[in-house]
């Protein structure tokens, strides 16, 4: 797993922790592009940022009580293991040099 992939995995975990009480697993992360943000403009002591685009692939268990608040989850098609799978796109801006960031998310 590359450093960027590890970084994204930590980001995905943070998103799920902060998202509320629903219980979902991030099964896979696909990074579709990485590019310099704002032509490499320096932002204070943090420096330049990188824009990462990709897709997060999730799985949720409709029978888990923590997922009861998800509207119509019980109507979604299930895979062989009983879970509902879905995906969502993401964009992440991160400092090129993580050591220069504040460390709050990554």
VENSUL-V330152 format. One record per pair of residues at least 12 apart in sequence whose C-alpha atoms are under 10 Angstrom apart, sorted by the first residue. I is the first residue (numbers start at 1). J is the second residue. D is the distance in Angstrom with one decimal. If there is no record, write none. Layout:
I:J:D + I:J:D
This chain:
4:31:8.9 + 4:34:9.4 + 4:52:9.0 + 5:29:7.7 + 5:30:8.6 + 5:31:7.7 + 6:29:9.8 + 6:106:9.7 + 7:94:9.2 + 7:98:9.6 + 7:105:9.6 + 7:106:6.5 + 8:29:7.6 + 8:30:9.4 + 8:31:8.6 + 8:52:8.7 + 8:53:9.9 + 8:54:9.3 + 8:56:9.4 + 8:90:10.0 + 8:92:8.2 + 8:94:9.8 + 8:106:8.5 + 9:26:8.3 + 9:27:9.9 + 9:28:8.7 + 9:29:7.3 + 9:56:9.3 + 9:106:9.6 + 10:105:8.2 + 10:106:6.6 + 11:92:8.4 + 11:105:6.8 + 11:106:6.4 + 12:25:9.5 + 12:26:7.1 + 12:28:9.9 + 12:29:8.6 + 12:56:7.7 + 12:90:9.5 + 13:25:8.7 + 13:26:7.7 + 14:105:7.1 + 14:106:8.6 + 15:105:9.3 + 20:66:9.6 + 21:65:9.8 + 21:66:6.1 + 21:67:7.5 + 21:68:9.7 + 21:69:8.7 + 22:60:8.6 + 22:61:9.8 + 22:64:8.9 + 22:65:8.7 + 22:66:5.1 + 22:67:4.8 + 22:68:7.9 + 22:69:7.5 + 22:70:7.6 + 23:59:9.0 + 23:60:6.6 + 23:61:7.8 + 23:62:9.5 + 23:64:7.6 + 23:65:8.8 + 23:66:5.8 + 23:67:6.0 + 23:68:9.8 + 24:58:6.5 + 24:59:5.8 + 24:60:4.7 + 24:61:7.5 + 24:62:10.0 + 24:64:9.8 + 24:66:9.3 + 24:67:8.3 + 24:83:9.9 + 24:84:9.7 + 24:85:9.6 + 25:56:9.9 + 25:57:8.3 + 25:58:5.4 + 25:59:5.3 + 25:60:6.5 + 25:61:9.2 + 25:85:9.5 + 26:56:6.6 + 26:57:5.7 + 26:58:4.5 + 26:59:6.6 + 26:60:9.1 + 26:85:9.8 + 26:86:9.9 + 26:87:9.2 + 27:56:7.8 + 27:57:5.6 + 27:58:5.6 + 27:59:6.8 + 27:85:9.3 + 27:87:9.8 + 28:55:8.3 + 28:56:6.1 + 28:57:5.1 + 28:58:7.3 + 28:59:9.7 + 28:87:9.4 + 29:54:7.2 + 29:55:5.9 + 29:56:4.8 + 29:57:6.2 + 29:58:9.2 + 29:87:9.6 + 29:89:9.9 + 29:90:10.0 + 30:53:8.6 + 30:54:5.4 + 30:55:5.2 + 30:56:6.6 + 30:57:8.2 + 30:89:9.4 + 30:90:10.0 + 31:52:7.1 + 31:53:6.0 + 31:54:4.2 + 31:55:6.5 + 31:56:8.7 + 31:89:9.7 + 31:90:9.3 + 31:91:9.7 + 32:52:7.8 + 32:53:5.7 + 32:54:4.8 + 32:55:7.5 + 32:89:9.8 + 33:51:8.0 + 33:52:5.8 + 33:53:5.2 + 33:54:6.8 + 33:91:9.6 + 34:50:6.9 + 34:51:5.7 + 34:52:4.5 + 34:53:6.5 + 34:54:8.9 + 34:91:9.8 + 34:92:9.5 + 34:93:9.8 + 35:49:8.9 + 35:50:5.7 + 35:51:5.3 + 35:52:6.6 + 35:53:8.8 + 35:93:9.8 + 36:48:7.8 + 36:49:6.4 + 36:50:4.7 + 36:51:6.1 + 36:52:8.9 + 36:93:9.5 + 36:95:10.0 + 36:96:8.5 + 37:49:5.4 + 37:50:5.0 + 37:51:5.5 + 37:52:9.2 + 37:93:7.7 + 37:94:9.2 + 37:95:9.5 + 37:96:9.5 + 38:50:8.7 + 38:51:9.1 + 40:96:9.4 + 42:95:9.8 + 43:95:9.2 + 44:100:9.9 + 45:100:6.9 + 45:101:8.1 + 45:102:10.0 + 46:94:9.8 + 46:95:6.6 + 46:96:8.6 + 46:97:7.7 + 46:98:8.3 + 46:99:8.5 + 46:100:4.9 + 46:101:5.3 + 46:102:8.1 + 47:95:6.9 + 47:96:7.5 + 47:97:7.7 + 47:98:9.8 + 47:100:7.4 + 47:101:8.5 + 48:93:10.0 + 48:94:8.7 + 48:95:6.1 + 48:96:6.0 + 48:97:8.0 + 48:100:9.9 + 49:92:9.8 + 49:93:6.3 + 49:94:5.4 + 49:95:4.3 + 49:96:5.1 + 49:97:8.2 + 49:98:9.5 + 49:101:9.9 + 50:92:8.1 + 50:93:5.7 + 50:94:5.4 + 50:95:6.1 + 50:96:5.6 + 50:97:9.3 + 51:91:6.9 + 51:92:5.8 + 51:93:4.7 + 51:94:6.7 + 51:95:9.0 + 51:96:9.2 + 52:90:8.1 + 52:91:5.6 + 52:92:5.1 + 52:93:6.4 + 52:94:7.9 + 53:89:7.4 + 53:90:5.8 + 53:91:4.6 + 53:92:6.5 + 53:93:9.0 + 54:88:8.5 + 54:89:5.7 + 54:90:5.5 + 54:91:6.7 + 54:92:8.7 + 55:87:6.6 + 55:88:5.5 + 55:89:4.3 + 55:90:5.9 + 55:91:8.8 + 56:86:8.6 + 56:87:5.5 + 56:88:5.4 + 56:89:6.3 + 56:90:7.2 + 57:85:7.3 + 57:86:6.0 + 57:87:4.4 + 57:88:6.8 + 57:89:9.0 + 58:83:9.7 + 58:84:8.2 + 58:85:5.6 + 58:86:5.4 + 58:87:5.8 + 58:88:8.2 + 59:78:9.8 + 59:79:9.6 + 59:82:9.7 + 59:83:6.0 + 59:84:5.5 + 59:85:4.4 + 59:86:6.5 + 59:87:8.7 + 60:73:9.1 + 60:78:9.5 + 60:82:8.9 + 60:83:5.4 + 60:84:5.3 + 60:85:6.5 + 60:86:8.6 + 61:73:9.0 + 61:74:9.4 + 61:78:8.9 + 61:81:9.1 + 61:82:6.8 + 61:83:4.7 + 61:84:6.4 + 61:85:9.0 + 62:74:5.9 + 62:75:9.2 + 62:76:8.7 + 62:78:8.7 + 62:82:7.8 + 62:83:6.6 + 62:84:7.1 + 63:82:8.6 + 63:83:8.7 + 64:83:10.0 + 94:106:8.2
